[in-house]
């Protein structure tokens, strides 16, 4: 077993490497070390084989990754029209701005190109895309990409782990072909029909959305607000068709099969074989009806190994079966190490097993349930803090109440309602869903404990403490184990010293959001587009921000202020300044307007609002942009929103206005309408920051702006290439970029690295 564990460690470590090791080198090293190790005495041989096993796992994961990377979209085909034939896989997601769908590519009609096997497509015209339908269509693709920030959901990582290697927008011409006839397309059509039936009977609401998610895996129907409720109570894992649902359904099947076999005469097969076979069959059918997604496949593999061990009656311990199940999952899908769901599922199962170790006689009833809930709750603390940036204080209670209701009652009832032709069962499931939501809404009002981004030593220490707390009886010092969790709960990231400040330019795609921090104060300049929970809230929590002293909204444009209402509802804000304050009431906000002459000092750092000027009429929205200069004793930062060249030139010509700054956030995402020559000459920045989306449709930054910066010797940092940027203003200006600071082989490479200016 130690050799198997070393092999799996090699597979897992590969996911965190900046570059892939050569498979041949790993294999050669493993063979070279294994040959002399095989001649050692038996006891020493096992330990000597650990490193070769690790290298073998590392080489295997590297080889699989190289095969997948070989399907990447060639650079010369980025954003160029490609004609191809494909099948719609899964259930399309009709969103507010367009339909998102996954296409399984059959063949590319352009002879010079072979598309990846699986691509993601967006249809902004929101046409009908029936599941399992086949199409000849045209699209413009980008390589797999996503915003890159230090905390929160990493779309690029998720796309890689799911095997989606390109995404693009669908063109206007399309031709429908004969529908696909395989098993999975037929299952997808059945799933789509069930969603239509559920919404026809119950209406398109939160009850029908949850029932569709629990039965056929249509999670995209669940509203974002409801996902936020689940996250606040630690119940997100219950809404998806997770390992918990599949395992509990298999357990229910095993219980029913055991009771039925007691009443039947003995047959040619042992009862345990029949019970295991029935359990696995029901679990496989459920996973198939849910779309046979990657998470359900992992759960099914784990269940298959455990049932196989039971049928063989091998002298395997529970943990040996657990390691074998993990080995099967990782060897079939080595990219699953990047999925938090894998570690949550296997980790909670390990916690449940650990809670029963050391007992002469297993406990039953409510005592066993409480012990299992305690173990699962303790072990969930570290992953919840690491991946989700918070500890829902009521999560153990919420799970203790919701797991029996959702997995034990609501899910089986919903499955029965979908399978049966009677609509009354759907109404019964909807009533139970309303009860569930009432409880979730009540629990979500209770507080949670935000946890900032933790250094890995604190995470390791907390993990050790959690494992110590659930250790078997007789392990000494357990009352002291909780002390190892305290650093995780009490940790606060270091803040700038008095007289210095830090600016974090978040990667919000095509938009702008900059967090400015002094020793004791925080200001957010713009919010970007979309929902605040997508980028803003995870970053604020991860950076240890508890309250914004000021929120400055440069002007009323969706890529600068669209996330502000959601942020204000879920995060404390001291005050709001806006370039167009008349737009605030329609957004449900209140605040004042930016005006030239506003000034304040925090911790030795001066904030000066340079624009807009009240005495100058402005025709366009961009001209109302707030222009803010943040200055320390030796370094300054200049922020101008989307202020056009006319505003820049007026400020540059106005006497008494100080513009000199070490760093400048380029106006209007590097558009040709901003960053005028007069503005650059007056500001004299050493570094210009451009916040823009990767391969955005506006083609920002403009080549003319880039040429102006190059001619003046101004360095350029770009969120579309480098991810989130962190600039520190003290005696010198220093910066770091996420894509360079945290390189991974599956992530697009950054270009800026780390830098220091005088």
C-alpha positions in Angstrom: 0.0 0.0 0.0 2.8 2.6 0.6 4.0 2.1 -2.9 0.5 2.8 -4.2 0.3 5.9 -2.1 3.7 7.1 -3.5 2.4 6.5 -7.0 -0.7 8.6 -6.3 1.4 11.4 -4.8 3.3 11.6 -8.1 0.0 12.0 -10.0 -1.2 14.7 -7.6 2.1 16.7 -7.6 2.1 16.9 -11.4 -0.9 19.2 -11.3 1.0 21.9 -9.3 4.1 22.0 -11.5 4.9 25.0 -13.6 6.1 22.8 -16.5 5.6 19.2 -17.4 8.5 16.8 -16.8 9.5 14.6 -19.7 7.8 11.2 -19.5 10.9 9.4 -20.7 13.1 11.0 -18.0 10.7 10.0 -15.3 10.4 6.5 -16.6 14.2 6.2 -17.0 14.8 7.5 -13.5 12.2 5.2 -12.0 13.6 2.1 -13.8 17.2 3.1 -12.8 16.2 3.3 -9.1 13.9 0.3 -9.1 16.4 -2.2 -10.4 18.9 -1.9 -7.5 16.0 -1.5 -5.1 14.7 -4.9 -6.2 17.9 -6.6 -4.9 17.5 -5.3 -1.4 16.1 -7.3 1.5 12.4 -7.5 1.6 11.9 -5.0 4.4 14.2 -2.4 2.9 12.9 -3.0 -0.6 9.4 -1.6 0.1 10.9 1.7 1.3 13.4 1.9 -1.6 10.6 1.5 -4.1 8.7 4.6 -2.9 10.7 7.1 -5.0 10.4 5.0 -8.3 6.7 4.7 -7.7 6.5 8.4 -7.2 8.4 9.1 -10.4 6.2 6.6 -12.3 3.0 8.4 -11.1 4.6 11.8 -12.1 5.6 10.5 -15.5 2.1 9.0 -16.1 0.3 12.2 -15.2 2.8 14.2 -17.4 2.2 11.9 -20.4 -1.6 12.2 -20.1 -1.3 16.0 -19.8 1.0 16.1 -22.9 -1.6 14.2 -24.9 -4.3 16.6 -23.8 -2.2 19.6 -24.6 -1.6 18.2 -28.1 -5.3 19.0 -28.8 -4.9 22.7 -27.9 -6.1 25.3 -30.4 -3.2 26.5 -32.6 -2.4 30.2 -32.2 -2.9 30.9 -35.9 -6.5 29.8 -35.6 -7.4 32.0 -32.6 -10.6 34.0 -33.3 -10.7 32.9 -36.9 -13.9 31.4 -38.4 -13.9 27.6 -38.3 -16.6 25.4 -39.9 -17.2 22.0 -38.2 -19.8 19.4 -37.3 -20.6 18.6 -33.7 -23.2 17.1 -31.3 -24.7 19.1 -28.5 -23.7 17.3 -25.2 -25.4 17.8 -21.9 -28.1 20.4 -21.3 -27.5 23.9 -22.9 -27.5 26.7 -20.3 -29.8 29.6 -21.3 -28.3 32.6 -19.6 -29.2 36.3 -19.5 -26.7 37.3 -22.3 -26.7 34.1 -24.4 -26.9 30.3 -24.4 -23.8 28.3 -23.3 -23.4 24.8 -24.6 -20.8 22.1 -24.8 -20.2 20.6 -28.2 -18.6 17.3 -29.0 -16.7 17.8 -32.2 -17.1 15.1 -34.9 -15.0 16.6 -37.7 -13.5 19.9 -38.7 -14.3 20.9 -42.3 -11.2 23.1 -42.5 -8.5 20.8 -43.7 -5.7 22.7 -42.0 -7.1 22.4 -38.5 -8.3 19.7 -36.0 -10.4 21.1 -33.2 -10.3 19.6 -29.7 -12.7 16.8 -29.0 -14.8 19.0 -26.7 -15.4 22.8 -27.0 -17.6 25.3 -25.3 -19.7 27.6 -27.4 -21.8 30.7 -26.8 -24.8 31.7 -28.8 -25.7 35.3 -28.1 -28.8 35.0 -30.3 -30.2 32.4 -27.9 -31.4 30.0 -30.6 -32.7 26.5 -29.8 -30.1 23.8 -29.3 -31.8 20.5 -28.4 -29.7 18.1 -26.4 -28.3 15.3 -28.7 -28.8 17.3 -31.9 -26.1 17.5 -34.5 -25.1 20.6 -36.4 -22.9 21.9 -39.1 -21.9 25.4 -38.0 -19.3 28.1 -37.8 -17.6 29.6 -34.8 -14.6 31.7 -33.8 -12.7 30.1 -31.0 -10.3 31.2 -28.3 -8.1 28.9 -26.3 -9.4 27.9 -22.9 -9.1 30.9 -20.7 -10.5 32.6 -17.7 -9.7 35.4 -15.3 -6.7 34.7 -13.0 -7.0 36.0 -9.4 -5.5 34.6 -6.2 -8.8 33.5 -4.7 -12.1 32.1 -5.7 -13.2 30.0 -8.7 -10.6 29.4 -11.3 -12.4 28.9 -14.6 -9.2 28.0 -16.5 -8.4 25.3 -14.0 -12.0 23.9 -14.3 -12.0 23.9 -18.1 -8.7 22.0 -18.2 -9.9 19.4 -15.7 -13.1 18.9 -17.7 -11.2 18.6 -21.0 -12.8 21.7 -22.6 -9.8 23.1 -24.5 -11.4 25.9 -26.5 -14.4 28.3 -26.3 -16.0 30.6 -28.9 -19.0 32.3 -30.2 -21.3 30.7 -32.7 -21.7 32.3 -36.1 -25.0 33.0 -37.8 -25.1 30.3 -40.4 -25.9 26.8 -39.1 -27.4 23.6 -40.6 -29.1 20.9 -38.5 -28.1 17.3 -39.3 -29.6 14.0 -38.3 -29.7 13.6 -34.5 -27.0 11.5 -32.9 -28.1 8.0 -32.1 -25.6 6.9 -29.4 -26.5 6.1 -25.8 -25.3 9.4 -24.3 -27.2 11.6 -26.8 -30.4 9.7 -26.2 -29.9 10.1 -22.5 -29.4 13.9 -23.0 -32.6 14.1 -25.0 -34.4 12.3 -22.2 -32.9 14.7 -19.6 -34.0 17.7 -21.7 -37.5 16.3 -21.9 -37.7 15.8 -18.2 -36.6 19.4 -17.5 -39.4 20.6 -19.9 -41.9 18.4 -18.1 -40.8 19.6 -14.6 -41.1 23.2 -15.7 -44.4 22.6 -17.4 -46.0 21.1 -14.3 -44.4 23.3 -11.7 -43.5 26.5 -13.6 -40.0 28.0 -14.1 -39.1 28.7 -10.5 -36.7 27.7 -7.7 -38.6 24.5 -6.9 -38.5 23.2 -10.4 -34.9 24.2 -10.8 -33.8 22.3 -7.6 -35.7 19.2 -8.6 -34.2 19.3 -12.1 -30.7 19.7 -10.5 -31.2 16.7 -8.2 -32.7 14.4 -10.8 -31.1 15.1 -14.1 -28.1 17.3 -13.2 -29.6 20.5 -14.6 -27.7 22.7 -12.1 -27.6 25.6 -14.5 -31.3 26.1 -13.8 -30.6 27.1 -10.1 -30.5 30.9 -9.7 -27.2 32.6 -8.7 -29.0 34.0 -5.6 -29.8 30.4 -4.5 -26.2 29.3 -5.0 -25.2 32.1 -2.7 -27.6 30.8 -0.1 -26.1 27.3 -0.4 -22.6 28.6 -0.1 -23.5 30.7 3.0 -24.7 27.6 4.7 -22.2 25.0 3.5 -24.8 23.1 1.5 -23.5 23.6 -2.1 -22.5 19.9 -2.3 -26.1 18.9 -1.7 -27.5 20.6 -4.8 -25.3 18.9 -7.3 -25.5 15.2 -8.0 -22.6 14.4 -5.8 -21.0 11.4 -4.4 -23.2 11.7 -1.3 -26.4 11.4 -3.3 -25.2 8.5 -5.4 -23.7 6.7 -2.4 -26.9 7.1 -0.3 -29.1 5.9 -3.2 -26.8 2.9 -3.6 -27.1 2.3 0.2 -30.9 2.6 0.0 -30.9 0.1 -2.8 -28.7 -2.3 -0.8 -31.0 -2.1 2.2 -34.1 -2.8 0.0 -32.3 -5.7 -1.8 -31.2 -7.2 1.5 -34.8 -7.2 2.8 -36.1 -8.7 -0.4 -33.5 -11.4 -0.5 -34.5 -12.6 3.0 -38.0 -13.4 1.6 -36.7 -15.3 -1.5 -35.2 -18.8 -1.7 -31.5 -19.1 -2.1 -30.1 -18.8 -5.6 -26.9 -19.6 -7.4 -25.3 -16.3 -6.4 -24.3 -15.2 -2.9 -26.6 -12.5 -1.4 -23.7 -10.1 -1.1 -23.0 -10.3 -4.8 -26.6 -9.6 -5.7 -26.8 -6.7 -3.2 -23.6 -5.2 -4.5 -24.7 -5.7 -8.1 -28.1 -4.0 -7.5 -26.5 -1.1 -5.7 -24.0 -0.5 -8.4 -26.6 -0.8 -11.2 -28.9 1.8 -9.6 -25.9 4.1 -8.9 -24.7 3.7 -12.6 -28.2 4.5 -13.9 -28.5 7.6 -11.7 -25.0 8.8 -12.8 -26.0 8.2 -16.5 -29.3 10.1 -16.1 -27.3 13.0 -14.6 -25.3 13.2 -17.8 -22.4 11.0 -16.7 -20.4 14.0 -15.8 -16.8 13.8 -14.6 -17.8 14.1 -10.9 -20.4 11.3 -11.2 -17.9 9.1 -13.0 -15.4 9.6 -10.1 -18.0 8.6 -7.6 -19.0 5.5 -9.6 -15.4 4.3 -9.9 -15.0 4.7 -6.1 -18.2 2.8 -5.5 -17.2 0.0 -7.9 -13.9 -0.6 -6.1 -15.6 -0.7 -2.7 -18.3 -3.1 -3.9 -15.7 -5.3 -5.7 -13.7 -5.6 -2.5 -16.9 -6.6 -0.6 -17.8 -9.3 -3.2 -14.3 -10.8 -3.2 -14.2 -10.8 0.5 -10.5 -9.9 0.4 -9.0 -9.1 3.7 -8.9 -5.4 3.0 -9.4 -2.7 5.6 -11.7 0.2 4.9 -8.8 2.5 4.3 -7.1 0.0 1.9 -10.4 0.0 -0.2 -10.4 3.8 0.1 -6.8 4.0 -1.4 -7.6 1.5 -4.1 -10.7 3.5 -5.1 -8.7 6.8 -5.2 -6.1 5.0 -7.3 -8.7 3.9 -9.8 -10.1 7.5 -10.1 -6.7 9.2 -10.5 -5.3 6.7 -13.0 -8.4 6.9 -15.1 -8.6 10.7 -14.8 -5.4 12.2 -13.4 -6.8 15.7 -14.0 -9.4 15.2 -11.3 -6.8 16.3 -8.7 -7.7 19.8 -9.7 -11.3 19.4 -8.7 -12.2 20.3 -5.1 -15.1 18.0 -5.3 -12.8 15.0 -5.5 -11.0 15.8 -2.3 -14.2 16.8 -0.5 -15.8 13.5 -1.4 -12.9 11.3 -0.6 -11.9 13.4 2.5 -15.3 13.2 4.0 -15.5 9.5 3.5 -12.1 9.1 5.1 -13.3 11.3 8.0 -16.4 9.0 8.5 -14.2 5.9 8.5 -11.7 7.5 11.0 -14.5 8.4 13.4 -15.3 4.7 13.9 -11.7 3.5 14.3 -10.6 2.1 17.6 -14.1 0.9 18.6 -14.6 -2.6 19.7 -18.2 -2.5 18.8 -19.6 -0.1 16.2 -22.1 2.5 17.5 -25.5 2.7 15.9 -28.4 5.0 15.7 -28.2 8.7 16.6 -24.8 8.3 18.2 -23.2 7.0 15.0 -24.9 9.8 13.1 -23.6 12.5 15.5 -20.1 11.0 15.4 -20.1 11.0 11.6 -21.4 14.5 11.4 -18.7 15.7 13.9 -15.9 14.0 11.9 -17.2 15.4 8.6 -17.7 18.9 10.0 -14.2 19.0 11.5 -12.5 17.7 8.4 -14.5 20.1 6.2 -13.0 23.1 8.0 -9.7 23.2 6.1 -11.1 22.7 2.5 -13.9 25.2 3.2 -11.3 27.8 4.3 -8.9 27.0 1.5 -11.3 26.9 -1.4 -14.3 29.0 -0.4 -12.7 31.6 1.9 -15.1 31.2 4.8 -16.4 29.0 7.6 -20.2 28.9 7.8 -20.6 28.6 11.5 -23.9 26.8 11.2 -22.6 24.4 8.5 -22.5 21.4 10.8 -26.1 22.0 11.9 -27.2 22.8 8.3 -25.7 19.6 7.0 -27.1 17.6 9.9 -30.6 18.7 9.0 -30.3 19.0 5.3 -28.5 15.7 4.4 -31.3 13.4 5.7 -33.9 15.7 4.1 -32.3 16.1 0.7 -30.4 12.9 0.2 -32.7 10.6 2.1 -36.1 12.0 1.2 -36.2 14.8 -1.4 -33.8 13.2 -3.9 -35.5 9.7 -3.9 -39.0 11.4 -4.1 -37.9 13.6 -7.0 -36.4 10.6 -8.9 -39.7 8.7 -8.3 -41.6 11.7 -9.5 -39.6 12.0 -12.7 -39.9 8.2 -13.4 -43.7 8.1 -12.7 -46.3 9.5 -15.0 -48.3 11.1 -12.2 -47.8 14.8 -11.7 -48.9 14.7 -8.0 -45.5 13.3 -7.0 -43.8 16.4 -8.6 -46.1 18.7 -6.6 -45.2 16.7 -3.4 -41.4 17.1 -4.2 -42.0 20.9 -4.8 -43.7 21.2 -1.4 -40.7 19.5 0.2 -38.4 21.8 -1.7 -40.2 24.9 -0.3 -39.6 23.5 3.2 -36.0 23.0 2.4 -35.6 26.6 1.1 -37.3 28.0 4.2 -34.7 26.4 6.4 -31.8 27.4 4.1 -33.0 31.1 4.1 -33.2 31.1 7.9 -29.8 29.6 8.4 -28.2 31.9 5.8 -29.1 34.9 7.9 -26.8 33.7 10.6 -23.2 34.8 10.6 -20.2 33.1 8.9 -16.5 33.5 9.7 -14.6 34.9 6.7 -11.1 33.4 6.4 -8.5 35.2 4.3 -6.1 33.4 2.0 -4.0 31.2 4.2 -0.3 30.4 3.7 0.3 26.7 3.2 2.0 26.1 6.5 -1.1 27.3 8.4 -3.3 25.0 6.2 -1.0 22.1 6.9 -1.1 22.8 10.6 -4.9 23.1 10.6 -5.2 19.8 8.6 -3.0 18.1 11.2 -5.2 19.5 14.0 -8.4 18.3 12.3 -7.0 14.8 11.8 -5.9 14.8 15.4 -9.4 15.8 16.7 -11.1 12.9 14.9 -8.4 10.4 15.7 -9.5 7.2 17.5 -10.0 7.0 21.2 -6.8 6.6 23.1 -4.7 9.0 21.0 -3.1 11.4 23.6 -3.4 15.2 23.6 -6.7 15.5 21.7 -7.9 18.4 23.8 -4.9 20.3 22.6 -5.6 19.6 18.9 -8.0 22.5 18.6 -5.1 24.9 19.2 -3.6 23.9 15.9 -6.8 25.3 14.2 -6.6 28.7 15.9 -3.9 30.1 13.6 -6.2 29.4 10.6 -9.1 31.1 12.3 -7.2 34.2 13.6 -4.8 34.8 10.7 -4.8 38.2 9.1 -2.7 39.0 6.0 0.0 41.6 6.5 -1.0 45.2 5.5 1.1 48.0 4.2 3.2 50.0 6.7 2.2 53.6 7.5 3.4 55.9 4.7 3.1 53.2 2.0 0.2 51.6 0.2 -0.7 48.7 -2.1 -2.9 48.5 -5.2 -4.3 45.2 -6.4 -5.7 45.4 -10.0 -8.1 42.5 -10.1 -8.6 40.5 -13.3 -12.2 41.1 -14.0 -12.0 40.5 -17.7 -13.1 43.4 -19.9 -13.6 45.9 -17.1 -11.8 47.6 -14.2 -11.6 47.1 -10.5 -8.7 48.3 -8.3 -8.3 47.8 -4.6 -6.2 50.4 -2.8 -5.0 49.5 0.7 -3.2 51.6 3.3 -2.2 50.5 6.8 -5.8 50.7 8.1 -8.1 51.7 5.3 -9.4 50.2 2.0 -10.8 51.8 -1.1 -12.2 50.0 -4.2 -12.1 51.9 -7.5 -14.8 50.4 -9.8 -16.2 46.9 -9.6 -16.1 45.4 -13.1 -19.1 43.7 -14.6 -21.1 40.6 -13.6 -22.0 39.4 -10.2 -19.9 40.5 -7.2 -19.6 36.9 -6.0 -17.7 35.9 -9.2 -14.5 37.9 -8.5 -14.9 40.7 -6.1 -16.1 39.0 -2.9 -13.6 36.1 -3.0 -10.7 38.6 -3.5 -11.9 41.0 -0.7 -12.3 38.1 1.7 -9.0 36.5 0.6 -7.1 39.7 1.1 -8.6 40.0 4.6 -10.7 43.1 3.9 -13.6 43.4 6.4 -15.0 46.7 5.2 -14.6 49.2 2.4 -14.1 52.7 3.6 -14.9 54.1 0.2 -16.3 52.6 -3.0 -15.5 54.9 -6.0 -17.5 54.2 -9.2 -15.8 56.2 -11.9 -18.9 56.4 -14.2 -22.0 54.6 -15.1 -20.9 51.8 -17.4 -21.5 48.1 -16.9 -17.9 47.2 -17.1 -17.1 49.6 -14.3 -20.1 49.5 -11.9 -22.4 46.6 -12.7 -21.2 44.5 -9.7 -21.7 47.4 -7.3 -25.3 46.6 -6.2 -24.5 42.9 -5.4 -21.4 44.1 -3.6 -23.3 46.6 -1.5 -25.9 43.9 -0.5 -23.3 41.5 0.8 -20.3 43.6 2.0 -20.1 46.6 4.4 -19.3 49.9 2.6 -18.6 53.1 4.4 -19.5 55.5 1.6 -19.9 55.7 -2.2 -18.5 58.3 -4.6 -19.6 58.2 -8.2 -18.8 60.1 -11.4 -22.5 60.0 -12.2 -24.3 60.0 -8.9 -27.7 60.4 -10.5 -27.5 56.8 -11.7 -27.1 55.4 -8.1 -30.8 55.3 -7.0 -31.7 53.1 -10.0 -29.0 50.7 -8.8 -30.4 50.7 -5.3 -27.4 52.7 -4.0 -26.9 56.0 -2.4 -23.9 58.2 -2.3 -22.3 61.5 -3.5 -20.5 62.6 -6.6 -16.8 62.9 -7.4 -15.6 66.4 -7.8 -12.3 68.1 -8.3 -10.9 69.4 -5.0 -12.0 66.5 -2.8 -9.1 65.3 -0.7 -8.3 63.2 2.3 -5.4 61.5 4.0 -5.2 57.9 5.4 -2.2 56.6 7.2 0.2 59.1 5.6 -1.3 58.5 2.1 -3.0 61.4 0.3 -6.0 60.9 -2.0 -6.9 63.7 -4.4 -9.9 63.7 -6.7 -8.8 65.5 -9.9 -12.0 65.2 -12.0 -14.8 65.7 -12.9 -14.9 69.5 -12.8 -18.3 71.0 -11.9 -17.8 74.1 -14.1 -17.2 72.2 -17.3 -20.3 70.6 -19.1 -19.7 67.1 -20.4 -21.7 65.4 -23.1 -20.6 61.8 -23.0 -20.7 59.4 -20.0 -16.9 58.6 -20.1 -16.2 62.3 -19.6 -17.8 62.1 -16.1 -15.2 59.6 -15.0 -13.7 60.1 -11.6 -9.9 60.7 -11.8 -8.1 59.8 -8.6 -4.5 60.2 -7.6 -3.1 58.3 -4.6 0.2 59.6 -3.4 2.7 58.4 -0.8 5.9 60.2 0.2 7.8 59.0 -2.8 5.4 57.1 -5.2 2.0 57.8 -6.6 -0.8 56.0 -8.6 -3.1 57.6 -11.1 -6.6 56.2 -11.9 -8.8 57.7 -14.6 -11.6 55.3 -15.4 -12.7 55.8 -19.0 -11.8 59.6 -19.1 -11.3 60.5 -22.8 -8.4 62.4 -24.2 -10.2 65.8 -23.9 -10.4 65.4 -20.1 -6.8 64.2 -19.9 -5.5 67.2 -21.9 -7.6 69.6 -19.9 -6.1 68.3 -16.6 -2.6 68.3 -18.1 -3.0 71.9 -19.0 -4.6 73.0 -15.7 -2.2 74.9 -13.4 -1.7 73.4 -10.0 -2.9 69.9 -10.8 -0.2 67.3 -9.9 -0.3 64.3 -12.2 3.2 62.9 -11.8 2.8 59.2 -10.8 5.0 56.1 -10.8 2.2 54.0 -12.0 -0.8 54.8 -14.3 -3.9 52.7 -14.9 -4.4 53.4 -18.6 -7.7 55.0 -19.4 -10.5 53.1 -21.1 -8.6 49.7 -21.1 -6.0 51.0 -23.4 -8.4 52.4 -26.0 -7.2 54.9 -28.6 -9.6 57.5 -27.1 -7.5 57.8 -23.9 -3.8 57.8 -22.9 -3.1 60.8 -24.9 0.4 62.1 -25.4 -0.2 65.2 -23.2 -1.5 62.9 -20.4 1.5 60.5 -20.6 4.0 63.4 -20.7 2.4 65.1 -17.7 2.1 61.9 -15.6 5.5 60.5 -16.6 4.7 57.0 -15.3 7.3 54.3 -15.0 4.6 51.6 -15.4 1.2 51.6 -17.2 -1.4 49.0 -16.2 -4.0 47.9 -18.7 -7.1 46.1 -17.5 -8.8 44.3 -20.4 -10.3 41.0 -21.3 -8.3 38.3 -23.0 -8.8 38.6 -26.8 -11.6 41.0 -26.2 -13.9 42.0 -29.0 -12.9 45.7 -28.8 -9.3 44.7 -29.4 -8.0 46.6 -26.5 -5.3 47.8 -26.0 -5.0 49.7 -29.2 -1.6 49.4 -31.1 -1.4 53.2 -31.2 -1.5 53.4 -27.3 1.1 50.6 -27.1 3.4 52.5 -29.4 3.1 55.7 -27.3 4.0 53.8 -24.2 6.9 52.1 -26.0 8.3 55.4 -27.3 8.4 56.8 -23.8 10.0 53.7 -22.3 7.0 53.0 -20.1 6.7 49.4 -18.9 3.3 47.7 -19.5 1.4 45.3 -17.2 -1.7 43.7 -18.6 -4.4 41.8 -16.8 -5.4 39.9 -19.9 -1.9 38.5 -20.2 -0.7 38.5 -16.6 -3.8 38.1 -14.5 -4.3 40.0 -11.3 -1.5 42.5 -10.6 -0.2 43.7 -7.2 1.7 46.9 -6.9 3.4 48.1 -3.7 4.2 51.8 -3.3 6.9 52.5 -0.7 10.4 53.8 -1.1 10.3 52.0 -4.5 7.5 50.7 -6.7 7.4 46.9 -6.8 4.9 44.6 -8.5 4.1 41.0 -9.1 1.7 39.2 -11.5 -0.3 36.2 -10.6 0.3 34.1 -13.8 4.1 34.5 -13.2 4.0 34.2 -9.4 1.8 31.1 -9.5 2.8 29.3 -12.7 1.0 26.0 -13.6 1.5 23.9 -16.7 -2.2 24.1 -17.5 -2.4 27.9 -17.1 -1.5 30.5 -19.7 1.9 32.0 -19.0 2.3 35.6 -17.8 4.9 37.9 -19.2 5.5 40.6 -16.5 7.2 38.6 -13.7 8.2 40.6 -10.7 9.7 44.0 -11.0 11.2 46.9 -9.0 11.7 50.5 -10.0 13.8 53.2 -8.3 
